[in-house]
Structures are given as C-alpha cells and as structure tokens.
Amino acid sequence: MTDILCVILKADSRIGTGHLMRVKGLLAPLKEAGFSPVLVTDSLSKELEPLAADYTSVVRAAPSDEALAKAACALSPKLTLIDHYFFAQELEALIKKGCGCKVAVIEDLHRRHECDLLTDSGIFTEPESYDSLVPARCLKLVGPQYSLIREEFVLARRNTWHKRRRVLINYGGADPAHACLKALRAVIAGRLFEDYDFTLLTGISNPDHEELLKLAAPYPQIEVLRHTAEVAKLFSRCDYALGACGGMFKERLCSGLVSACTEIASNQAGGIEALKKLGCGTGIALEDLDKPAAVRLALDDLRAHEDEYRENGIRAFDGRGIGRVAAGILSLL
C-alpha cells in the first residue's frame, strides 16, 4: 500500500505560485521513495490547477486550523509537509494529535512550530535562531544550502553572453505590485530596447497581461510570454533579469542569470540587502521601477559586473538543496 504524503499550501492571485513551485521539486524524490502526494489547500485559484498536476488529488478545505487539520487527517498520511504563511504551530499540533504522522515544515518567516523537521533556506539564517521556536527533537535544516532549487536550473547554466544582451522581466505568478507593467513602461519611455532585447514573462494570475501585450506590440525587441513550464530554458536564453525577491530569486542566481531585484511584498524584505552582501546583483526599489533612469542604471551595473555577479550567485546556491531536504525528511520515517 502506498504511503500518503499530505501537502498543505496556498496558491492564488494574492499569495502567488511560490509555495506551489518550491514544493514541486521535493515531490519527485518523495514519490521515488514510495509516497503518493495529495494537496490539501484552503486556496488554489482555478487557473493554477494545471500547476498541481503532480498530485494524485486536490482536497479543498476552509481556511482554518481545524478545517485543514481535519482534511489532512482524513487522508491518514504518513507524512504531512506544510508550506503556508498563514498557519503554523496550531495547525501542526492538531495534525500530530489527530493522526500522529510526522510533520515537516518549509519556513521563511521565523515563527514558532510544532514539527519534526523545519527547513529555512534564508541566506543569513542560523539554525540556532530556531532553538526556542521548535521542539528539541526537531531536525533543523537551515541555510542557503537547503534552497529548494530544481536540477533544471543548474543545467541552465552557460558560460557565454549574447552580443546583444537579453533581459528577462518577471515578477512571479501573480505580480500584485504590477511590477511587470511598471518595468515595461520604463523600458519603453527610456527606449532601453535600443540597447537591450527584452522577454517579459507573466504568470498565470497576472492581471496586466493584455495591457502588456498592447504596450509591447510596436517594438520587435520586446516579446511578451504568458506562463511557461520551461522557465529554466527561458533563463538560458537570457543574460540579465529584472525580477522580484520571491520564488525565482534563488533559481536565477543558481542558474547564473544575474539580476536587478525588487522587493514587491513584505515577506521579501531583506532580499536586496542579501543580494548586495553576496555580491551577485543589484536592487531597484519598487517606487523607482517605473523610472527609466533607474532601470537603465541597474542594467548597466549588471553589464559592468556580469562575470562577478554570476560566479558569486552560483557559489551561493549549488542546486543540491532538494536532495539534502528530501534525505532529511526520509530520515524521520
């Protein structure tokens, strides 16, 4: 009989696709170990359902500790994996009491948990910082070496630059800050397409896609794409990126795609500071993203330091985190 892996997360126009995508990499090794993954969610937008195809089924529940725990325990899972910004210790305690399964948590908000394993891939986060927040028995996998970056992004690395540099513009699956729109307006107003080619990738939930298509239509140097399942291949076509400090942040660095990053949500605070400390890119404040001079300055900075930024990014993120976290999870069982 196949063991059930219950995954609890949220993915919609508000929170984006980051949680859905970073758990995705863990599913393959856990399936190989004999688990059948079931997604339990209090929010999965209809347009995002195709991204949940790796799960054997999707169970929807009300957004409460009790409802999510009840849905999880009804599956009699051997393991529950939680990646959720709105639920933590109370939910985990209910699941452990209700069905006695092992609970693993993906975290980056530094909260209190009742779990058997916690992984936080914060660049400057220390394991000791969780000593008072998790049970003494909890296995803590903390630091950038545990980043859940899929192998395809390692394989996307290359050592050459295009003669005419191509810039990827992408701000996640939902882009609640309308950052794609701001950046494209700056590119057009500043005629940056005269010096760079641009590929703009919108997520499934991006509300500005049609407007972006209209704005870019007169300029052959700017292409607009609507979601792709082959993000790593797209990375390999590009030299630089304008992006957020969210789900794709570490994937870009791991693949050698040097970036000018913007913090577009509160949970991304500190991303630009980390980027600069690691010496692998530069930042643009959200309020400056629609200013042509600011965007040009950032792109010119990437060009001036492209080799240095690329090498430092790859050094910081080796792309082996999924294997390390999967091994840690399986060691619980």
Secondary structure, DSSP 4 states (H G I P E B T S, - for coil): -PEEEEEEE-BBTTTBSHHHHHHHHHHHHHHHTTEEEEEEES-B-GGGGGGGTTSSEEEE--SSHHHHHHHHHTT--SEEEEE-SS--HHHHHHHHHHH--EEEEE-SS------SEEEE--TT--GGGGTTTS-TT-EEEESGGG----HHHHHT--S---SS-EEEEE-TTT-TT-HHHHHHHHHHHTTGGGT-EEEEEE-TT-TTHHHHHHHHTT-TTEEEEE--S-HHHHHHH-SEEEEESSTTHHHHHHHT-EEEEE--SGGGTTHHHHHHHHTSEEE--GGGTT-HHHHHHHHHHHHHTHHHHHHHHHHH--S-HHHHHHHHHHTT-
